[in-house]
Amino acid sequence: MVEQLLNKHKKNIVMLDGFLQWALNPTSMTAGYGFEVNYDHIMKNLKIAHEFSIS
């Protein structure tokens, strides 16, 4: 399933970067919050790294 998703987006560097940042997410449910806490940080990183705006 993961391989199919990565293959689907293999030419989209922004998506691959987003997947990588999500996969490297340091938060855990045992810390009292989940990965969705980092969504805004990942979005900001993508905007800066790839110099574009996301609506």
CORSUL-V74694 format. One record per pair of residues at least 12 apart in sequence whose ideal C-beta (glycine too) atoms are under 10 Angstrom apart, sorted by the first residue. I is the first residue (numbers start at 1). J is the second residue. D is the distance in Angstrom with one decimal. If there is no record, write none. Layout:
# CORSUL-V74694
i:I j:J d:D
i:I j:J d:D
This chain:
# CORSUL-V74694
i:2 j:19 d:8.9
i:2 j:23 d:9.3
i:5 j:19 d:7.6
i:6 j:19 d:7.0
i:13 j:49 d:9.4
i:13 j:50 d:7.4
i:14 j:46 d:6.0
i:14 j:47 d:9.8
i:14 j:49 d:8.5
i:14 j:50 d:5.2
i:14 j:52 d:7.9
i:14 j:54 d:9.3
i:15 j:46 d:9.4
i:17 j:42 d:8.9
i:17 j:45 d:8.0
i:17 j:46 d:6.2
i:17 j:49 d:6.6
i:17 j:50 d:7.2
i:18 j:39 d:9.9
i:18 j:42 d:6.2
i:18 j:43 d:8.4
i:18 j:45 d:8.7
i:18 j:46 d:5.8
i:18 j:50 d:9.7
i:19 j:42 d:9.8
i:20 j:42 d:9.6
i:21 j:38 d:7.8
i:21 j:39 d:10.0
i:21 j:41 d:8.2
i:21 j:42 d:4.6
i:21 j:43 d:9.5
i:21 j:45 d:6.1
i:21 j:46 d:7.6
i:21 j:49 d:9.4
i:22 j:35 d:6.8
i:22 j:38 d:7.7
i:22 j:39 d:8.6
i:22 j:42 d:6.3
i:23 j:35 d:9.6
i:24 j:38 d:9.6
i:24 j:42 d:9.8
i:25 j:37 d:8.7
i:25 j:38 d:5.2
i:25 j:39 d:9.6
i:25 j:41 d:9.1
i:25 j:42 d:8.0
i:26 j:38 d:8.1
